[in-house]
């Protein structure tokens, strides 16, 4: 009986392993080479203030390990990748590479312009220091 159960478990594991989706395609090639100075927009949370394609209030975080975290008021967080080399910002979001130039960067504002040849898009961000006016706290408020 134990051998039958073990055999059935092995068959299920093999079948489950074969059911995973194949990758969508090769990942984009990220620039390689010596590490440049860390840009000032890294490890900060940026809130989209204006864009023709990205919802205002969406949050972007460019983590120092190359992870891109994107979320909006109506969606769950999505992980992607980013790199910045030679004044070119590469965002890989949902498997789609997007190259952009940084148009403006200071302590409170970040503005990028995509390099899409047919329809370049500008996205403006503001440092997300305070909650949006409609944001509600998560969890229970403290009791006294």
Secondary structure as UniProt FT lines:
FT   HELIX           2..18
FT   TURN            40..43
FT   STRAND          45..51
FT   TURN            56..57
FT   STRAND          59..62
FT   TURN            64..65
FT   STRAND          67..72
FT   TURN            73..74
FT   STRAND          75..85
FT   TURN            86..87
FT   STRAND          88..93
FT   TURN            94..95
FT   STRAND          96..105
FT   STRAND          109..114
FT   STRAND          122..127
FT   TURN            133..134
//
